[in-house]
Amino acid sequence: MRKSYSTQLRLDSPPIDQVELNFGCRDAIIPVLRSLQHVYSKPDVTEKIMQLIERDINGKASAKRGREGTDYWHILVLAGVRLGCNYTYDQVQDLSENHIKLRAIMGLGSWGEHKEFTWQTIRDNICRLKPGTIDQVSRLIVAEGHQIDPDAIRNVRADSFVMETNIHYPTESSLIRDGLRKILEICSEVAVGDSIVGWRQHQYLWKRVKQLSREIDRIAGKKGAELCGTPEGAVPRTPAKSHDDHAASPRIVHHSVTADSDH
């Protein structure tokens, strides 16, 4: 038997949407708790997310039968903290039992109630969520964020890390080609997710980039004047003459005439 989430107010805990968070704290859990707090304040969004979680957790079984299980809202909060902060299951278990603000967001009070979440319980419930369900929940939360700040999509913050890969010789053209490949790939995915027009021909654009890159490599490999062309304003070089060219060219023989004093 599982419950979705409780809207009943408690005397030993403030309402979830009124829990005070320390926004001066730079820990990664604060933005996650604030986003969950905002989702809870939107009953229509919360209900959609609860239905997605119920579909994965229960499957074809009835939620009204059996022993009491973890609430769907608790599963959402614990899964959000684990994925949003990249915590281990042991860290999530410790926070779920000792973090006051986290327990307040979960709707747990302090009057004679100390609900425990074992490591195995947290793992079993979170692992039931399918990747597609997590993606749908993320899109619902991101859509709510875009309603708060519609221009947030214009600014993207990215982080990078080192990973093993096949690195080719870093010429200028190859670096530009790799950069354009990643830009086209990311922009096309963002355009599909946010219904942005103008990226329908990203595959054709990538094909043109590869053609130009191969053309640059061919010119750089040949280094021929007929391929590279002569820059405007430059003086063309005169090809050096070979031995056969000198033999075939006409010669001018100068005869020196000496005056004979006797004649």
Buried (B, 14 or more C-beta within 10 A) or exposed (E): EBBBBEEEEBEEBEBBEEBEBEEEEEEEBBBBBBBBBBBBBBEEBBEBBBEBBBEBBBEEEEBEEEEEBBBBBBBBBBBBBBBBBEBEBEEBBBBBBEBEBBBBBBBBBEEEEEEEBEEEBBBEBBEBBEEEBBEBBEEBBBEBEEEEEEEEBEEEEEEEEEEEEEEEEEEEBBEBBBEBBEBBEEBBEEBEEEEEEEBEEBEEBBEEBEEBBEEBBEBEEEEEEEEEEEEEEEEEEEEEEEEEEEEEEEEEEEEEEEEEEEE
